[in-house]
Amino acid sequence: MENIPSKPQIYADTIGRKNSFQKKGNSLLKLIFCLLILIFSYQVSFSQTNPKAEKEFKKALNYLDKKRNDKAIEYLNKALAIDNNYPDALICMAEIYYNQSQELDSVKLLAFPYYKKLVEVSPDYDINAHVRLGECYLFEYDTEKAKYHFNYAISKYKAPKDQKRIDLAKRKLEQVSFMEYALKNPVEFKPKNMGKSINTNYDEYLPTLTADEQTFIFTRLIPDTSDFGLRVQMVEDFFETNKIEDKWEEAQKMPSPFNSLENEGALSISPDGRVAYFTRCNARDGFGSCDLYYSEKIGRRWTEPKNMGAMVNSSAWDSQPTIASDGRTLFFVSNRRGGKGKNDIWYTYKQDNGKWRKPVNLDSIINTEGDEMYPFIHPSNTTLYFSSDYHAGMGGMDIFYSNIVNGRFTPPQNIGYPVNTSANETSFIVSPSGKKAIFSAQLKDGFGGKDLYEFDLYQKAQPTPVVYMKGRAYDKLTRKPLEVNFEVKDINKNLLKASSVSDPKTGEYLVVLPLGVEYALNAWAEGYLFYSENFQLSDINQTNAYNKDIFLTPIQEGESVVLNNIFFKTNSAELESRSITELNTLLELLTKNASIRIEISGHTDNVGTPQYNIDLSTKRANSVKDYLVSKGIAQDRLTAIGYGQTMPIADNTTEEGRAKNRRTEFKIIKK
């Protein structure tokens, strides 16, 4: 972000790197001043300066020492008006403008003509000026001139003394090569401003979208005059809008407890819209300059935000969270110790006991010596998008994506030009369908400042599409809404794909599911029998929600549950490995309710002889019993019976009906 003076921000370029970034402006001026004193002491060896120009230059140095670079610029201009070839004044003016901003924007580019003039007057006066000048030419896509100045600097630097500078210039040449390729091979990109209901003449950025694509939340930088108008500062607030008949309503400030007197920003909302993770800075209960917090939505109200604790937060800067659709994996950005660069992407995982694990730094495939920021994990959990200023790009912060294959990140791919430009591209998200992207940019058709834009994402950069399963959870007997835990796993890999908890007041739930996977759904609540289902979403054109209301039965004698995710090999009692998820759910129920006894029953269709089916169903029931006993459940709590084809629940004349009849159940025989 965003280089605007404000209250302490939740972005690394406006609040402390290692708690010291707020002092960076002052330290830069001191550095410039010391540099200039050194240059000044040797200036006679470079030129015979006009005494009048030298007098004005000394005044400029005096103002720099007082941290008055505005007045310094005034006297430098006077010196250059007298002698426009005065190298000390040229390099001083260039360095002031270059270091006033953290990106190549309109302020930093004011340095361009001074570097250019300096290398014309005295090419070897300051070799670093060639690197700076090359960066400026890159900003204008003049790759030939940029290449010349980077190569010139490399030819003049002396190893090993200047090795770091040589490495920097060589990396800039790699950027030149990428830019030349990208300019010749542009990707499809037609950005559309999201309109006046969202964008204003202020900056809008860091968007987040719920899985049903009906709620959109973002950060807006607005003036704050809460100190009785004595001064105006810029602060960040969360704004929210809902989609009505395919149009976004006028965005409004999010309700309490958001937008408090604390400085907050960078919100990520869980796919079900029920948990918000965000950043709060300089709070009394904080551990560092900025910490990660969370708030839960119950009914229509959000709970008071809570700090995520010392296990997650550090004494450094922690921000920009993005929550995965499993509801347990949280990515964020930090400059804490142990990182690979300036700002790195880290992740933490929420365990079954509700506690978060110690954060782990993403490997060097993602993190570099530079800045990796603004992460967004797509709801499919298959693609991570982020911004980096170090991976090969167009300049500044570019958007990259990395796919997750077998639990590992693939090498990041630049999303391409003209999505990426020589300026900074950040705040990038992709819709659950994978077809639409949203990001923040300052384009010609904007309302002012940075606006939010959407565009069709070209196919290669699209993640695996997802659909969402939603509904309500009820007590089967009373029909009252229930707070129910949901887990959806890839049944073939026994991997958690999504988890959620239904709203205790309304019973509403939502889980996000990538297409093309066979799933095992389990839903459970304290004091109730669990619900299970097996289903597959394979239609890549499916866009509607998979609607499913869940009814849980209280634990009581005589109640039974069909174990929809127990599978056996054909004509065999051998359990398939994909049955483990369901078996462990039943195991957990029996462990938590140590007094209950159950009957495990096997059932078949009517194919085969009645005796064969009785024998097969009995063996299958015993296979389930044996698994539970092997995990520590007492044998006297378990009874296994095979009913064969005698208790059908569907028509045996169809394949669908026969599949339903081939089942395993359990029934409570003693509570």
C-alpha positions, -999 to +999 in steps of 0.1 A: +000+000+000-003+032-004+023+057+008-002+081+024+005+098+058-020+084+082-026+068+115-003+037+119-013+015+089-017-022+086+007-024+056+044-029+057+052+002+037+035+024+062+043+008+096+073-006+112+095-033+096+109-048+128+091-019+145+114+007+129+098+015+096+081+047+109+115+062+113+126+053+078+119+088+064+142+104+089+169+079+085+168+083+047+173+120+050+202+115+074+217+090+050+213+114+021+228+142+042+259+122+051+263+111+015+261+147+003+286+159+028+310+132+015+303+142-021+306+179-012+340+174+003+353+160-031+333+182-055+363+203-066+378+172-082+348+169-105+340+204-115+349+240-109+315+251-094+302+286-097+306+301-062+271+315-063+257+280-070+279+265-043+265+290-018+229+280-026+239+243-024+253+248+011+220+263+022+203+232+008+225+209+028+217+229+059+180+224+054+185+187+048+202+185+081+171+201+097+149+175+078+134+203+057+137+187+023+110+212+009+133+241+016+163+220+005+146+215-029+140+253-031+177+261-028+189+232-049+167+246-077+184+280-072+218+263-074+208+245-106+194+278-121+229+292-117+247+261-129+225+234-144+255+211-148+263+211-110+266+173-103+263+176-065+230+195-068+218+170-095+225+139-074+211+155-043+178+165-060+175+131-076+180+112-043+155+134-024+127+126-049+137+090-053+135+083-016+103+102-009+082+073-021+084+035-018+074+028-054+080+043-088+051+067-087+047+103-098+068+116-069+097+092-074+097+098-112+106+135-105+141+121-099+143+109-135+155+141-153+181+147-126+197+113-129+195+116-167+212+150-166+239+138-142+250+108-164+251+132-194+273+156-175+295+131-158+288+094-166+311+081-138+302+106-111+279+081-093+276+046-108+244+040-087+227+067-108+228+044-138+209+017-119+183+043-108+181+056-143+176+021-156+147+017-132+131+049-145+134+037-181+118+004-171+089+023-157+084+037-192+090+003-209+121+016-226+140-017-223+169-008-246+179+022-225+173+004-193+195-025-205+223+000-214+224+016-180+223-017-161+252-031-182+271+002-178+268-001-140+280-037-140+310-028-161+320-001-136+314-018-103+343-036-087+340-071-072+340-082-045+334-047-029+304-040-050+291-076-054+257-068-039+252-039-064+264-061-092+238-088-083+211-061-081+219-048-116+220-084-130+186-091-115+173-059-131+186-073-164+165-104-158+135-081-153+143-065-187+143-099-204+109-107-188+095-073-197+105-077-233+089-111-235+057-100-217+053-069-239+054-092-270+030-118-254+002-099-236-026-118-219-062-111-223-072-082-199-103-060-201-108-044-166-141-030-157-146-004-129-169-019-102-188+014-102-198+042-079-216+020-054-181+007-045-155+032-057-151+069-047-125+096-050-107+079-022-086+047-024-104+014-023-083-019-020-079-053-003-112-069-013-128-101+000-157-120-013-180-147+003-183-180-015-218-173-027-205-141-042-233-121-026-212-101+000-182-080-009-160-063+017-131-040+011-109-013+028-113+024+020-088+051+030-108+081+041-102+114+060-106+114+098-113+145+117-122+129+150-097+152+168-123+181+164-110+191+130-076+203+143-059+181+117-070+157+090-054+123+088-062+094+066-076+062+082-087+029+069-123+016+074-140-016+063-169-012+039-195-038+029-220-043+001-245-070-008-255-080-043-292-075-051-304-087-085-269-088-099-261-053-087-240-042-058-258-020-032-242+013-020-213+002+002-217+010+038-193+010+068-193-024+084-212-025+117-197-027+152-173-040+164-155-032+131-143+004+123-136+010+160-113+037+174-085+012+168-067+012+135-079-019+115-076-032+080-068-061+057-099-082+064-104-117+051-138-134+055-142-172+056-161-186+027-192-191+048-192-155+058-192-163+095-156-157+106-136-125+098-098-123+102-082-089+101-054-067+113-054-043+143-024-021+150-010-006+183-038-022+204-034-026+241-037-064+239-013-066+210+021-084+209+037-063+181+031-032+160+002-050+142-015-082+151-041-106+137-076-107+152-108-126+145-145-120+150-174-145+146-208-138+132-237-152+153-271-145+139-268-110+124-242-097+149-204-099+151-186-108+183-161-086+200-127-092+181-101-113+199-064-114+194-053-146+179-027-150+206+011-152+211+013-185+192+003-167+160+013-131+165+048-119+171+066-088+183+070-078+147+045-068+120+017-093+112-010-085+087-029-093+055-046-126+065-064-149+040-083-179+053-086-212+033-119-228+027-111-256+051-116-230+078-084-240+094-054-228+073-046-192+076-020-175+054-006-140+064+023-117+059+050-109+085+085-095+088+092-116+120+125-133+125+131-165+107+119-152+073+137-154+040+134-117+030+118-084+040+082-095+042+073-131+038+041-152+036+036-175+066+008-199+075-007-215+106-033-243+111-061-246+135-061-280+153-090-301+164-087-286+199-093-252+185-057-240+191-035-226+163-001-241+155+031-221+155+033-203+121+055-218+093+073-198+067+064-208+031+094-224+014+118-205-009+097-214-040+074-186-028+094-164-004+125-145-016+150-119-004+124-093-014+088-087-004+061-113-008+027-098+002-010-096-003-017-134-004-050-148-015-058-185-012-086-195-036-115-213-020-105-244-040-073-245-020-055-253-052-040-219-061-022-192-041-021-156-056+003-130-041+023-100-050+061-099-051+088-074-060+115-100-064+103-128-087+108-119-124+083-092-132+074-060-148+086-038-119+074-029-085+050-054-070+037-079-096+009-104-092+019-141-092+002-174-088+013-208-076-007-240-078-007-265-050+000-301-063+003-330-039+008-305-010+036-286-027+037-252-043+047-251-080+071-223-091+053-190-092+040-177-125+038-140-133+001-133-142+013-113-172+011-080-189-010-058-190-025-071-157+010-064-143+026-032-153+058-013-143+039+001-113+026-018-082-002-044-086-017-057-054-050-066-037-059-094-061-086-120-055-104-145-077-141-155-076-151-190-064-159-199-100-124-190-110-135-170-139-135-135-125-107-116-108-108-084-088-079-061-080-071-025-070-055-001-095-054+035-104-065+036-141-077+064-163-114+057-160-113+057-122-133+078-097-100+090-081-072+073-063-072+035-065-104+018-075-115-018-075-118-034-109-130-068-121-121-087-153-124-121-169-094-141-159-077-159-188-079-197-185-043-206-177-044-185-146-077-198-134-079-221-103-100-252-099-136-240-099-157-245-068-194-246-059-208-243-025-230-265-004-254-247+019-285-251+039-297-252+076-291-277+104-320-287+127-329-309+156-349-337+138-374-339+166-380-303+176-371-286+142-351-260+162-319-247+146-287-263+157-250-254+160-235-282+140-200-290+130-194-299+093-164-316+077-161-325+040-132-347+030-118-361-002-130-396+004-103-412-017-074-393+000-089-388+035-080-351+032-100-324+048-114-301+020-138-279+039-151-273+074-177-251+089-200-246+119-236-237+114-250-205+130-264-214+165-293-190+160-303-197+124-288-231+117-273-217+084-241-233+071-220-231+039-190-251+028-170-246-004-162-276-026-139-280-056-154-298-085-143-332-097-139-348-063-158-376-045-167-363-010-176-377+024-198-353+044-200-356+082-221-334+104-222-337+142-232-319+174-228-326+211-255-350+223-266-360+187-260-388+163-239-378+134-251-375+098-230-388+069-234-386+031-214-395+001-216-374-031-196-363-061-195-329-079-181-335-113-199-311-136-175-283-143-203-262-157-222-264-124-227-229-110-257-233-086-254-241-049-258-276-037-286-271-012-289-296+017-307-292+050-294-314+077-314-330+105-296-346+135-312-370+159-306-368+196-287-398+210-314-422+223-323-459+223-337-472+190-323-444+168-302-455+138-278-440+113-269-451+078-232-451+073-231-437+038-193-436+037-185-472+045-173-491+014-163-528+008-146-544-021-170-561-045-185-594-031-161-591-002-161-580+035-127-562+031-131-525+039-118-501+014-093-474+026-118-446+018-140-460+047-115-447+072-131-412+075-165-426+084-151-453+107-132-427+127-163-405+130-182-435+145-151-442+167-152-406+180-189-409+188-184-441+209-153-426+226-172-394+237-203-414+248-187-442+267-221-456+281-238-463+248-240-497+231-247-502+194-258-527+169-239-527+136-260-541+108-251-551+073-276-550+044-275-561+007-296-558-024-315-588-037-288-599-062-276-634-052-292-660-030-307-650+004-282-672+023-252-657+004-265-622+012-270-631+049-234-644+051-219-614+032-238-588+053-228-605+085-191-606+076-193-569+066-209-559+099-181-579+117-155-560+097-167-527+111-169-542+146-133-555+144-120-521+133-136-504+163-123-531+187-088-526+172-091-490+182-100-496+218-138-500+219-149-528+242-164-558+225-194-559+248-205-525+235-208-538+200-231-563+183-227-572+147-257-586+127-262-594+090-297-589+076-289-596+040-317-585+016-345-587+042-347-550+051-346-529+019-351-491+020-354-486-017-367-504-048-345-533-059-357-531-095-333-501-102-296-498-099-300-466-078-324-485-054-301-515-051-271-491-043-291-477-014-300-511-001-263-521+000-255-503+032-241-505+067-260-490+097-257-487+134-285-485+160-284-474+196-294-504+217-285-489+251-278-453+260 
